[in-house]
Amino acid sequence: MIPVNVPLLNGNEKKYLEECIDSGWISSEGPFVSRFENEFSKYVGKDYGIAVSNGSAALDVAIKALNFEKGSEVICPTFTIISPVQSLISQGLVPVLVDSNEDTWNMDVHQIEAKITSKTKAILVVHIYGLPVDMNPILQLAKKYNLKIIEDAAEMHGQTYNGKKCGAFGDVSIFSFYPNKHITTGEGGMILTSDANIAERCKKLRNLCFEKERRFVHKEIGWNYRMTNMQAALGVAQLEQIDTIIQRKRAIGKKYNEHFSNKIDLHLPLAQTEYAENIYWVYGLIAKTEEQSVRVQKKLGELKIGTRPFFWCMHEQPVFNNLGFFNSNKFPVAEKLARNGFYIPSGLGITNTQIDEVAENLIKIIANG
């Protein structure tokens, strides 16, 4: 079996985990947590890092820390994982969806301004699959309309926009460290900000809103979203290798591109834009039709080659439709991505021989119709 993702843990991960075990510091109170927060925030270019249990937890905390009134609107993409919109709706906010850019698969920034109303409080940016959202137009809109930017850079460890790290643009930004991310802590997430007040609020919210005056007397609801010292130890070790990780991910993408160029009738991921080079969090492909996508994935599965379909659009999620959201919305580009898109094995643990095997089999499947 060639899985969609195999993580790579070939640095100081074992050494740092042994330090946790030997010292007895395995909980969220251990020293690796603050070390990971400090080193990761410095790497991205933010003043404060708040480590949490996963990327969805990071979104919950980050959004609540902004203290928007219930009913406030937040503009975000329809083509994304469910977590951002779930966090907004669960906190009484109203997601206002935007269609995708056909080339980059990110939100179409040219559609945003028409969605802004007097109730709009923020733009929630989600960088998708390997290329960042075009941030300059969003920064201009945020300034023009006095909006906050929530930056979901869960998939963008080390990626840059015009030379500046993704995650450095938001008033509050989040990352995920799930095993398929460039940096993994097994599960885990991080909130970044340069606002001291937001940082303190995030720290409180992730820790059940304990009060300094009397620990077990609570004035508001928070979460137990803490990251453990063992998770943070993995993160520190992984961050030490981030430059090598980025080089490897781009090499995987380049190798697939070389295999597929002019040999398959699928839409390949865009290698670069004027503001970024693809970091290939995953290597995605767009089939001509939904039927072709399903058939190709089935054939690859029979050969024990893993695939994963693209995200499903938020406006077509039954859970949200049943709550009365998005029932009349149509977003044709995002709908095509969701139906026709899939990705193939491209995790850091994949070998060049496995890449060759995946590519050669995919080419044969396409050639055979």
C-alpha positions in Angstrom: 0.0 0.0 0.0 1.2 3.5 -0.8 -0.8 5.7 1.5 -1.8 9.3 0.8 0.5 10.4 3.6 3.3 9.0 5.6 4.9 11.4 8.1 8.7 11.7 8.5 10.2 11.6 12.0 13.9 11.4 11.4 15.3 14.3 13.4 15.4 14.8 17.2 11.8 13.6 17.8 12.8 10.5 19.8 15.5 12.4 21.8 13.1 15.1 22.8 10.3 12.6 23.7 12.8 10.8 25.9 13.5 14.1 27.7 9.8 14.4 28.4 9.6 10.9 29.8 12.8 11.1 31.8 11.9 14.4 33.3 8.2 13.5 34.0 7.0 16.6 32.1 4.4 15.1 29.8 1.5 17.5 30.4 0.8 21.0 29.1 3.0 22.4 31.8 6.3 21.1 30.3 9.0 23.4 28.9 8.8 22.3 25.3 5.3 24.0 25.0 6.7 27.5 25.5 9.8 26.7 23.5 7.6 25.6 20.6 5.4 28.6 20.9 8.3 31.0 20.9 10.3 29.3 18.1 7.3 28.9 15.8 6.0 32.4 16.3 9.5 33.8 15.6 9.8 31.7 12.5 6.5 33.0 11.0 7.1 36.5 12.2 4.5 37.1 14.9 5.1 38.2 18.5 3.0 35.5 20.3 2.3 31.9 19.9 -0.4 30.0 21.7 -0.2 26.2 21.3 -3.4 24.2 21.4 -4.6 20.6 20.9 -5.5 20.8 17.2 -6.1 23.2 14.3 -9.9 23.2 14.8 -9.3 24.2 18.5 -7.1 27.0 17.3 -9.9 28.3 15.1 -12.4 28.1 18.0 -10.1 30.0 20.3 -8.9 32.6 17.8 -12.4 33.5 16.6 -13.8 33.8 20.1 -10.8 35.9 21.2 -11.9 38.6 18.7 -15.1 39.2 20.6 -17.4 39.7 17.7 -21.1 40.3 18.4 -23.5 37.4 17.6 -24.9 37.9 14.1 -21.7 39.5 12.8 -20.7 38.4 9.3 -17.4 36.9 8.4 -16.4 36.4 4.7 -14.8 33.1 3.9 -14.4 30.5 1.1 -16.9 27.8 0.4 -14.2 25.5 -0.7 -12.4 24.5 2.5 -12.5 21.9 5.3 -15.5 22.3 7.6 -13.5 23.6 10.6 -13.5 27.4 9.8 -17.2 27.6 9.1 -18.1 25.3 11.9 -16.2 27.6 14.3 -18.0 30.6 13.0 -21.5 29.1 13.2 -21.0 27.5 16.6 -20.1 31.0 18.0 -23.2 32.7 16.6 -21.5 34.3 13.6 -22.7 34.3 10.0 -20.4 33.0 7.3 -20.7 34.8 4.0 -19.2 32.5 1.3 -17.0 33.3 -1.7 -16.3 31.1 -4.7 -12.9 29.8 -5.7 -10.3 30.9 -8.2 -10.1 28.3 -10.9 -6.3 28.3 -11.1 -5.1 28.5 -7.5 -8.2 26.8 -5.9 -8.2 29.5 -3.2 -11.0 32.0 -2.6 -11.6 34.4 -5.4 -10.5 37.7 -3.8 -12.2 39.8 -6.5 -15.6 38.6 -5.2 -15.0 39.7 -1.7 -15.8 43.5 -1.7 -19.4 42.9 -3.1 -20.1 40.7 -0.1 -19.1 43.4 2.5 -22.0 44.9 4.5 -22.4 46.9 7.6 -22.4 43.6 9.6 -19.1 42.4 8.2 -16.4 42.2 10.8 -13.7 40.0 9.3 -12.3 38.1 6.3 -11.4 34.6 7.1 -8.7 33.5 4.7 -7.9 29.8 4.1 -4.8 29.0 2.1 -5.6 25.8 0.1 -3.4 22.8 -0.8 -0.2 24.5 -1.7 -0.6 28.1 -3.0 -1.5 31.0 -0.7 -4.5 33.3 -1.2 -3.6 36.6 -3.0 -3.3 38.7 0.2 -2.7 42.2 -1.1 -6.3 42.8 -2.2 -7.5 41.4 1.1 -5.2 43.6 3.1 -6.5 46.7 1.2 -10.1 45.7 1.8 -9.4 45.1 5.5 -7.9 48.6 5.8 -10.7 50.3 3.7 -13.5 48.7 5.7 -11.8 48.3 9.1 -12.1 44.5 9.1 -10.1 41.9 11.0 -8.2 39.2 9.1 -8.4 35.7 10.4 -5.7 33.7 8.6 -6.1 29.9 8.4 -2.6 28.8 7.4 -3.1 25.2 8.6 -1.6 23.8 5.4 1.0 26.4 4.8 4.0 25.8 7.1 6.9 27.7 5.6 5.0 29.0 2.5 5.4 32.6 1.7 3.5 35.4 -0.1 5.8 37.9 -1.7 8.5 36.7 0.6 6.5 37.0 3.8 5.5 33.9 5.7 1.9 32.8 5.5 0.5 33.2 9.0 2.1 36.6 9.3 -0.8 38.5 7.7 -3.7 37.9 10.1 -4.7 39.9 13.1 -4.9 36.3 14.3 -3.6 33.3 12.4 -3.8 29.5 13.0 -1.9 26.4 12.1 -2.5 22.7 12.3 0.0 20.0 13.1 -2.0 16.9 12.1 0.2 14.1 10.7 -0.3 15.1 7.1 1.0 18.7 7.6 4.6 19.7 6.9 5.2 19.9 10.7 3.4 17.4 12.8 2.9 16.9 16.5 0.4 14.0 15.9 -2.4 16.3 16.8 -1.9 19.9 17.6 -2.4 23.5 16.5 -1.1 27.0 17.1 -2.6 30.5 17.2 -0.3 33.4 16.3 -0.9 37.1 16.9 1.1 40.3 17.6 -1.7 41.7 19.7 -0.8 41.2 23.4 -4.5 41.4 24.5 -5.6 38.8 22.0 -2.7 36.5 23.0 -3.7 36.7 26.7 -7.3 36.0 25.9 -6.3 33.0 23.7 -4.2 31.6 26.6 -7.2 31.9 28.9 -9.7 30.4 26.5 -7.6 27.3 25.8 -7.3 26.7 29.6 -10.9 26.5 30.7 -10.9 30.3 31.5 -9.3 29.7 34.9 -9.1 33.0 36.9 -5.9 34.2 38.6 -7.8 35.3 41.7 -9.5 32.0 42.4 -8.6 29.2 40.0 -11.8 27.1 40.1 -14.2 30.1 40.0 -15.1 30.7 36.3 -16.5 33.9 34.8 -16.9 32.6 31.3 -16.8 29.4 29.2 -13.5 28.3 27.7 -12.1 24.9 26.5 -9.5 22.4 27.6 -7.5 22.8 24.4 -4.0 22.6 25.8 -1.1 21.0 23.9 1.0 18.5 25.8 4.7 18.7 26.3 5.2 15.6 24.3 3.4 17.1 21.3 5.4 20.2 21.6 8.6 18.2 21.7 7.7 16.7 18.4 7.0 20.2 17.1 10.3 21.6 18.1 12.1 18.7 16.5 10.1 19.1 13.3 10.6 22.8 13.1 14.4 22.3 13.2 14.0 20.6 9.8 11.5 23.0 8.2 13.8 24.1 5.3 14.6 20.6 4.3 10.9 19.7 4.6 9.9 22.5 2.2 12.6 21.4 -0.3 11.4 17.8 -0.2 7.7 18.8 -0.7 8.6 20.9 -3.7 10.8 18.1 -5.1 7.8 15.7 -4.8 5.6 18.2 -6.7 8.3 18.7 -9.4 8.8 15.0 -9.9 5.0 14.4 -10.4 4.9 17.4 -12.8 7.7 15.9 -14.8 5.9 12.6 -15.0 2.5 14.1 -16.0 3.5 16.9 -18.3 1.6 16.4 -21.6 0.8 12.8 -20.7 -2.6 13.1 -18.9 -5.7 15.1 -19.5 -6.1 16.1 -15.9 -5.7 19.6 -14.6 -2.4 19.7 -12.7 -1.7 22.0 -9.7 -0.3 25.4 -10.7 3.4 25.4 -10.1 3.7 29.1 -9.2 2.0 32.5 -9.3 3.5 35.9 -9.4 3.6 35.9 -5.6 4.4 32.3 -4.6 5.9 29.0 -5.6 3.7 26.0 -4.8 4.6 24.2 -1.6 2.5 21.1 -2.5 1.0 20.4 0.8 -0.8 17.8 -1.2 -0.5 17.0 -4.9 -4.0 17.6 -6.3 -5.5 16.8 -9.7 -8.7 17.9 -11.3 -10.5 15.4 -13.5 -12.6 16.3 -16.5 -15.7 15.0 -14.9 -16.9 13.7 -11.5 -17.3 10.2 -13.0 -13.7 10.2 -14.2 -12.5 11.3 -10.8 -14.4 8.5 -9.1 -13.2 5.9 -11.6 -9.5 6.9 -11.4 -9.6 6.9 -7.6 -11.2 3.4 -7.7 -8.6 2.0 -10.1 -5.8 3.4 -8.0 -7.3 1.9 -4.9 -7.4 -1.5 -6.5 -3.6 -1.1 -7.1 -3.2 -0.2 -3.4 -2.4 3.4 -4.1 -4.2 5.8 -1.7 -6.2 8.8 -2.9 -8.4 11.4 -1.2 -11.2 13.4 -2.7 -11.1 17.2 -2.4 -13.0 19.1 0.3 -16.7 19.4 -0.1 -18.2 22.9 -0.4 -19.6 24.5 2.7 -22.8 25.6 0.9 -23.6 22.0 0.1 -23.0 20.6 3.6 -26.2 18.9 4.9 -25.4 19.9 8.5 -25.4 23.6 7.6 -28.3 23.4 5.2 -30.4 21.8 7.9 -29.6 24.7 10.1 -30.9 27.1 7.5 -27.5 28.2 6.0 -26.6 28.5 2.3 -29.6 26.8 0.8 -29.9 29.1 -2.2 -26.1 29.5 -2.8 -24.4 28.4 -6.0 -20.6 28.5 -6.5 -19.7 26.8 -9.8 -15.9 26.8 -9.6 -15.9 25.4 -6.0 -18.5 22.8 -6.9 -16.3 21.6 -9.8 -13.3 21.4 -7.5 -15.2 19.4 -4.9 -16.6 17.0 -7.4 -13.7 16.5 -9.8 -10.7 17.0 -7.5 -8.6 14.4 -5.7 -5.0 14.1 -4.5 -2.5 11.3 -4.7 0.3 10.1 -2.3 2.6 13.0 -1.5 3.5 12.8 2.1 7.1 13.5 3.3 7.7 9.7 3.8 7.1 8.8 0.2 10.1 7.6 -1.8 11.0 8.5 -5.3 10.4 4.9 -6.4 6.9 5.1 -5.0 6.3 8.4 -6.8 7.3 6.7 -10.0 4.9 3.8 -9.3 2.0 6.1 -8.6 2.6 8.3 -11.6 3.1 5.4 -14.1 0.0 3.7 -12.9 -2.1 6.9 -13.1 -0.9 7.5 -16.6 -1.9 4.0 -17.7 -5.3 4.4 -16.1 -6.0 7.7 -17.9 -4.7 6.2 -21.2 -7.0 3.3 -21.0 -10.0 5.6 -20.6 
